[in-house]
Amino acid sequence: MSESAVTTELSEIEQKSLSEIPHPSLPEGTSIYGDTKVFPDYKAEDGETYFTLVHGIAHESSVSFVAVLQATRALRKGFETAIYFYGPGSLNCLATRGFPTVGNSAFPGEHNINNQLKTFLAEGGKVFCCRFGLSLHGAREEDLIEGVIPTHPLDVQDALIHYARKGAIINSTYQL
């Protein structure tokens, strides 16, 4: 549908509302965040680790994706980095997402979490996934993204203790 066809179908009051504020208000490329960083851009010191727990579901909240992005950033800063998906978060690790067939995106961004996890693994991060979380939500271990390490349900707490004893920075995300 052409722009003129859309505009001719609008009432006078709709036209008035549209013209009150220019769209887009800022041209592409305009910074909306500024350049000033308040905190130093920390890099890992020898032996430092970063551990993330994810309990959120892809596409239900931004919790999962943001946690993976933060873990990827920590990995790139030199931290030994691992992500542990448990509960419904385990579903983030499935390679069998797609429609109408596996690997095809039914909507833009459907495979964002898959792609980011593959990048994280390729860059040297570790990804753990709880077997109980998978089975509880009807998923299968054999459908995990290649490189994801399946874990026993009792490993969630012990993984947390393991990384805490290593002095890891721990990022725990949770979605009900």
Protein Blocks (a to p, Z undefined) as FASTA:
>chain_A
ZZklmmmmpcfklmmmmmmpccdfbdghiafkbjadfbdcddddehiacddddfbdehka
mklmmmmmmmmmmmmnopacddddehjllmmmpckgccfbehiafbghklmmmmmmmmmm
mnopacdddfklmmmnopafklpcehiacddfklmmmmmmmmmmnopacdddddZZ
